Each structure stands twice: as structure tokens, then as C-alpha cells.
């Protein structure tokens, strides 16, 4: 049961500072507390933890237009942020963590403006069948966060300039449907802006959890320097990109996956798995298990016998059909 509700708004739009604060809040929140963190990034591409930036992003356009490129802790796909978008993060302990309840806050906030939204698929919120919010999740040592976007007045025309289209995703969904299914909230409520949306979210959060909020001060940069250093480091932003002898890719209902193997004398010296799956820990675990394995189909499949992992199950079936 939540007995303390804190709200905090980012002091600026620097994505590394804002992501650093999010991680700091996750480390500092206590049991039966909920932090609702509201933040905005300006002119930023945010990629998921397991994504390959060289595959996902049009780096030439990103550099040319001085767009920030950062990597978050959660899984999922790449997104574009500008100041017409409001990000939210619910941070709490695992006993109180509930994506359904947290999503109810968003839906109830919009209902206050007469907007009827719904949850769709693995991580989307829709109005009239069109996506205005993508969500992702992160779990760490008994605490979790659920964060997402709220496209209020974003410039949607910029998005295609900074992403490389995924042919497998386009093939699965159809090119026209991918382009047409995103919308902005101000298309349905022209007077809605970020300031109003923040107020609505705080009110709805108080109502859903039955607790009055206390406003927190956003931390000074020196207080969260170790987190900022991580998010600004080249090692974190670039990810691992060693040379690979073999690469395989496929798209599943839970997301796309690309597996790269570096094999020396029949042993997998390194396995890197890139994915927009919403379960980054499972992706990391599969990569760890396959590194050091004998590069034989049966051996690889046995390594991926992870209990209760639908992702590993699907990958095992896929590997059975591959010619290695």
C-alpha cells in the first residue's frame, strides 16, 4: 500500500541529467513510497538498453541537426523527444508496482479532459486507434519504474529523419500503418499543453492511490554526478559492437532480435544480442549464457533453457530452424 506520494519535475531538458535523476530516484525510493517524476528532453533520441544505435539511428542526420542521442536503462524501441512531449515515470517498490494501476493514472488524467484512451499491445496507449504514448519498464533489486511518453504537441515530422526503418517491422505491420498510427493529444484537445497535463497527472495520481502528494526538489547536478557520468559515457551510449562472424535476425510478437556471434576455434568468444524487447534483463541473460558456449546448435539451444522465459523459448525454436 502506498502511504507516501512524491512528485518531482525536472529542472531542465538535458536528457543525460534527466535520465540520471530517474536512476537516482530508483535507488533512493523506499518501500510503500511512490515517486511520480515528470520530465522533458529537447531534441533527443532515446534508444532502449539492448538496441544497436548504428542499426536503429540515422547518425548522419542526428549529428547534422545537433540532436542528443542517449541510451536508457529500460528495454523497448527508440523514441524521439522534443518539448512538445511530456515524459512520466512511476517509481516504487515491487510490491506496489502495477502497470495497470499506473496506466490508470494516465487514462484518468485524460478522462478529466473528456479524452477516452486505452491500453494496447505490449506498451502503447491509444486514442481512436492511434498511439500517443509508448511505455517501458525497468526492475532493479526489489524496486521498479514504469516510464513513457505523452505526445502532446510534438513535431512528428522530425521522427522519420532520425531513424533507420526496420524492414522486418515494416513487413510485419505495413509501411502505411506504421506512419499513420501516431498522433498528438492536442489534435483531440487543442487547449491541452504540458503544464495542464502535469497538473492532471498529479491530481489523477492522488485519486488512484488515495494519498496527497508532496513535492520533491529536483537534485542538483553535483548530487547525481555518478549517474550523469554513466549516461554521458561513450561506453554506455555506444554499447558493445565487436566484430561478429555470424549474425541472425528475426521479429517476434514481443519485438525484434539480432544475434551476433564471434566464434574462435568452435567456441563463442562473444555473443551480442540487440533487441527492442521490453525485457532487457532476459536479453542480457541470454547473451551471457551463450558467451563461452560450444558453437553447435544443440549446445546453444540447451544454454537457453531459461524457466518461465517466453522470449528464450521462442529463440530456441528459431535456432532449431537456422542453419549454423
C-alpha positions as CSV (number, residue, x, y, z in Angstrom):
1,X,0.0,0.0,0.0
2,X,1.3,3.4,-1.0
3,X,1.3,5.8,2.0
4,X,3.7,8.4,0.7
5,X,3.4,10.0,-2.8
6,X,6.1,12.4,-4.0
7,X,6.0,14.4,-7.2
8,X,9.0,16.0,-8.9
9,X,9.6,17.8,-12.2
10,X,12.9,18.0,-14.0
11,X,14.7,21.3,-13.7
12,X,15.7,21.4,-17.4
13,X,15.7,19.4,-20.7
14,X,19.2,17.8,-20.7
15,X,18.5,14.2,-21.4
16,X,21.5,12.8,-19.5
17,X,20.7,14.8,-16.4
18,X,17.0,13.7,-16.6
19,X,17.9,10.1,-17.0
20,X,20.5,10.3,-14.3
21,X,17.8,11.7,-11.9
22,X,15.5,8.9,-12.8
23,X,18.1,6.3,-11.8
24,X,18.9,8.2,-8.6
25,X,15.2,8.3,-7.6
26,X,15.0,4.5,-8.2
27,X,18.0,4.0,-5.8
28,X,16.5,6.3,-3.2
29,X,12.8,5.4,-3.1
30,X,11.7,3.5,-0.1
31,X,9.0,0.8,0.4
32,X,5.4,2.0,0.3
33,X,6.6,5.2,-1.5
34,X,5.7,6.2,-5.0
35,X,7.6,8.9,-6.9
36,X,5.8,10.4,-9.9
37,X,8.6,12.0,-12.0
38,X,7.7,14.4,-14.8
39,X,10.3,15.4,-17.3
40,X,11.1,16.7,-20.8
41,X,14.0,16.3,-23.2
42,X,14.6,18.7,-26.0
43,X,15.6,17.4,-29.5
44,X,16.7,14.0,-28.3
45,X,16.7,10.4,-29.5
46,X,16.5,7.8,-26.7
47,X,17.3,4.2,-27.5
48,X,16.5,1.1,-25.5
49,X,19.1,-0.6,-23.4
50,X,19.6,-3.5,-25.8
51,X,19.4,-1.6,-29.1
52,X,22.2,-1.1,-31.6
53,X,22.5,2.6,-32.3
54,X,24.2,2.0,-35.6
55,X,21.3,-0.1,-36.8
56,X,18.5,1.9,-35.3
57,X,19.6,5.5,-35.9
58,X,20.4,7.8,-38.8
59,X,23.6,9.0,-37.2
60,X,24.4,11.4,-40.1
61,X,21.1,13.4,-39.6
62,X,21.4,13.2,-35.8
63,X,24.9,14.8,-36.0
64,X,23.9,17.3,-38.7
65,X,20.9,18.6,-36.7
66,X,22.7,18.5,-33.3
67,X,20.3,16.0,-31.8
68,X,21.1,14.4,-28.5
69,X,21.5,10.7,-28.5
70,X,21.2,8.8,-25.2
71,X,20.5,5.2,-24.0
72,X,18.1,4.4,-21.2
73,X,18.1,1.5,-18.7
74,X,14.8,0.1,-19.9
75,X,14.1,-2.1,-22.9
76,X,11.9,-1.3,-25.9
77,X,12.5,0.8,-29.0
78,X,14.0,4.1,-29.9
79,X,11.9,7.3,-29.5
80,X,12.2,11.0,-30.4
81,X,11.7,13.6,-27.7
82,X,11.0,17.3,-28.0
83,X,9.5,19.8,-25.6
84,X,6.0,19.0,-27.1
85,X,6.4,15.7,-25.3
86,X,6.0,15.0,-21.6
87,X,7.7,12.0,-20.1
88,X,6.4,10.4,-16.9
89,X,8.0,7.9,-14.6
90,X,6.3,5.9,-11.8
91,X,8.9,4.7,-9.3
92,X,8.1,2.3,-6.4
93,X,8.9,-1.0,-4.7
94,X,7.9,-4.2,-6.4
95,X,5.1,-5.0,-4.0
96,X,3.3,-1.8,-5.0
97,X,4.4,-1.8,-8.7
98,X,1.4,-2.3,-11.0
99,X,1.5,-1.3,-14.7
100,X,-2.3,-1.5,-14.8
101,X,-2.7,0.9,-11.8
102,X,0.0,3.2,-13.1
103,X,-1.6,3.3,-16.5
104,X,-5.0,4.0,-14.8
105,X,-3.4,7.3,-13.7
106,X,-2.7,8.3,-17.3
107,X,-6.2,7.3,-18.5
108,X,-7.9,9.0,-15.6
109,X,-5.9,12.2,-16.2
110,X,-7.0,12.3,-19.8
111,X,-10.6,11.5,-18.9
112,X,-10.7,14.8,-17.0
113,X,-10.4,16.5,-20.4
114,X,-13.0,14.2,-21.9
115,X,-10.4,12.1,-23.7
116,X,-11.0,8.4,-23.8
117,X,-7.8,6.4,-24.1
118,X,-7.0,2.7,-23.9
119,X,-4.1,0.4,-23.4
120,X,-2.9,-1.6,-26.4
121,X,-0.4,-4.3,-27.0
122,X,2.8,-4.6,-25.0
123,X,3.4,-1.0,-24.3
124,X,1.2,1.5,-26.1
125,X,-1.6,3.9,-25.1
126,X,-4.1,4.8,-27.9
127,X,-6.8,7.3,-28.7
128,X,-9.1,6.5,-31.6
129,X,-6.8,3.7,-32.5
130,X,-3.7,5.9,-32.7
131,X,-0.7,5.8,-30.5
132,X,0.2,8.8,-28.3
133,X,2.3,7.1,-25.7
134,X,4.9,4.4,-25.6
135,X,5.9,2.8,-22.3
136,X,8.9,0.8,-21.0
137,X,9.9,-0.8,-17.7
138,X,12.9,-1.4,-15.5
139,X,13.4,-3.6,-12.4
140,X,16.3,-3.4,-10.0
141,X,16.8,-5.0,-6.6
142,X,13.2,-5.1,-5.5
143,X,12.2,-1.7,-6.9
144,X,10.9,-0.8,-10.4
145,X,9.9,2.0,-12.6
146,X,7.5,2.4,-15.5
147,X,8.1,5.3,-17.8
148,X,6.7,6.6,-21.0
149,X,6.0,9.4,-23.4
150,X,2.9,11.6,-23.8
151,X,2.9,13.2,-27.2
152,X,1.1,16.5,-26.7
153,X,2.3,18.9,-29.4
154,X,5.5,17.2,-30.7
155,X,6.7,17.8,-34.2
156,X,6.0,14.3,-35.6
157,X,7.6,15.2,-39.0
158,X,11.1,15.0,-37.4
159,X,10.8,11.4,-36.3
160,X,11.5,9.7,-39.7
161,X,14.6,11.8,-40.2
162,X,16.5,10.2,-37.3
163,X,15.6,6.5,-37.5
164,X,16.6,3.8,-39.9
165,X,13.5,1.9,-40.9
166,X,13.4,-1.8,-39.8
167,X,12.4,-3.8,-42.8
168,X,11.2,-6.7,-40.7
169,X,8.9,-4.4,-38.7
170,X,7.7,-2.7,-41.8
171,X,7.0,-6.0,-43.4
172,X,5.1,-7.2,-40.3
173,X,2.9,-4.1,-39.9
174,X,2.8,-2.5,-43.3
175,X,4.6,0.8,-44.1
176,X,1.5,3.0,-44.2
177,X,0.1,1.7,-40.9
178,X,3.4,2.4,-39.1
179,X,3.4,6.0,-40.4
180,X,-0.2,6.8,-39.7
181,X,-0.8,5.3,-36.3
182,X,0.9,8.0,-34.2
183,X,-1.0,11.1,-33.0
184,X,-0.7,14.1,-30.7
185,X,-3.1,14.8,-27.8
186,X,-3.6,18.3,-28.9
187,X,-5.3,17.0,-32.1
188,X,-8.2,16.0,-29.8
189,X,-7.9,18.8,-27.3
190,X,-6.3,21.9,-28.8
191,X,-6.0,23.7,-25.5
192,X,-4.1,20.9,-23.8
193,X,-0.5,21.7,-23.1
194,X,2.4,20.3,-20.9
195,X,1.5,22.5,-17.9
196,X,-2.1,21.4,-17.9
197,X,-1.1,17.7,-18.4
198,X,1.3,17.8,-15.4
199,X,-1.5,19.1,-13.2
200,X,-3.9,16.5,-14.4
201,X,-1.4,13.6,-13.8
202,X,-0.8,14.7,-10.2
203,X,-4.5,15.0,-9.5
204,X,-5.2,11.6,-11.0
205,X,-2.3,10.0,-9.1
206,X,-3.6,11.3,-5.8
207,X,-7.1,9.9,-6.6
208,X,-5.9,6.5,-7.8
209,X,-3.6,6.0,-4.8
210,X,-5.7,7.9,-2.2
211,X,-2.7,9.9,-1.0
212,X,-2.0,13.6,-1.1
213,X,1.3,14.4,-2.9
214,X,4.4,16.1,-1.5
215,X,6.5,18.0,-4.0
216,X,10.2,17.0,-4.1
217,X,13.1,19.2,-5.1
218,X,14.9,18.2,-8.3
219,X,18.5,17.2,-7.3
220,X,21.5,19.5,-8.1
221,X,23.8,18.0,-10.7
222,X,26.6,17.5,-8.2
223,X,24.3,15.3,-6.2
224,X,23.8,12.9,-9.1
225,X,27.2,13.2,-10.8
226,X,28.0,9.5,-10.8
227,X,24.7,8.8,-12.6
228,X,25.3,11.7,-15.1
229,X,28.8,10.3,-15.8
230,X,27.3,7.0,-16.7
231,X,24.7,8.3,-19.1
232,X,27.2,10.6,-20.8
233,X,29.9,7.9,-21.2
234,X,30.7,6.7,-24.7
235,X,30.8,3.1,-23.5
236,X,27.2,3.4,-22.3
237,X,25.8,5.3,-25.3
238,X,27.6,3.2,-27.9
239,X,27.1,-0.2,-26.4
240,X,29.1,-3.2,-27.3
241,X,29.8,-3.5,-31.0
242,X,32.7,-6.0,-31.5
243,X,33.2,-7.7,-34.9
244,X,31.0,-10.7,-35.5
245,X,31.4,-13.8,-37.7
246,X,27.7,-14.5,-38.0
247,X,24.5,-12.5,-37.5
248,X,20.9,-13.7,-37.4
249,X,17.8,-11.6,-37.0
250,X,14.1,-12.2,-36.7
251,X,10.9,-10.4,-35.5
252,X,8.6,-11.9,-32.9
253,X,5.4,-10.7,-31.3
254,X,7.4,-9.4,-28.4
255,X,9.9,-7.5,-30.6
256,X,12.8,-7.8,-32.9
257,X,16.1,-9.6,-32.2
258,X,19.5,-9.6,-33.7
259,X,22.1,-12.1,-32.5
260,X,25.8,-11.7,-33.3
261,X,28.4,-14.5,-32.7
262,X,32.2,-14.1,-32.6
263,X,33.5,-17.7,-32.8
264,X,37.1,-18.8,-32.4
265,X,38.0,-22.5,-32.7
266,X,34.4,-23.5,-32.3
267,X,33.7,-21.5,-29.1
268,X,31.5,-18.4,-28.9
269,X,34.0,-15.8,-27.7
270,X,31.3,-13.2,-27.5
271,X,27.6,-13.1,-28.2
272,X,25.8,-9.8,-28.5
273,X,22.0,-9.7,-28.7
274,X,20.3,-6.5,-29.8
275,X,16.6,-6.2,-29.3
276,X,13.7,-3.8,-28.7
277,X,12.1,-6.4,-26.3
278,X,10.5,-4.9,-23.2
279,X,12.5,-7.4,-21.1
280,X,16.2,-6.2,-21.2
281,X,17.3,-8.4,-18.3
282,X,16.3,-11.6,-20.2
283,X,18.1,-10.3,-23.3
284,X,21.3,-9.7,-21.3
285,X,21.0,-13.1,-19.6
286,X,20.7,-14.9,-23.0
287,X,23.8,-13.1,-24.2
288,X,25.7,-14.1,-21.1
289,X,24.7,-17.7,-21.3
290,X,25.7,-18.1,-25.0
291,X,29.1,-16.5,-24.5
292,X,31.6,-19.3,-23.9
293,X,29.3,-22.0,-25.4
294,X,30.4,-24.5,-28.0
295,X,29.1,-23.2,-31.3
296,X,26.8,-26.1,-32.1
297,X,23.0,-25.8,-32.5
298,X,22.1,-28.3,-29.7
299,X,24.5,-26.8,-27.2
300,X,23.2,-23.2,-27.9
301,X,19.6,-24.4,-27.5
302,X,20.4,-26.1,-24.2
303,X,22.0,-23.0,-22.9
304,X,18.8,-21.1,-23.4
305,X,16.6,-23.3,-21.3
306,X,15.6,-20.4,-19.0
307,X,12.5,-21.2,-16.9
308,X,9.4,-19.1,-17.5
309,X,11.0,-17.1,-20.3
310,X,8.7,-16.9,-23.4
311,X,11.5,-15.0,-25.1
312,X,14.1,-17.7,-24.6
313,X,11.5,-20.3,-25.7
314,X,10.9,-18.5,-29.0
315,X,14.6,-18.1,-29.6
316,X,15.2,-21.8,-29.0
317,X,12.6,-22.7,-31.6
318,X,14.1,-20.3,-34.0
319,X,17.6,-21.6,-33.6
320,X,16.3,-25.1,-34.3
321,X,15.4,-23.9,-37.8
322,X,18.6,-22.0,-38.5
323,X,21.5,-23.4,-40.5
324,X,24.5,-22.7,-38.4
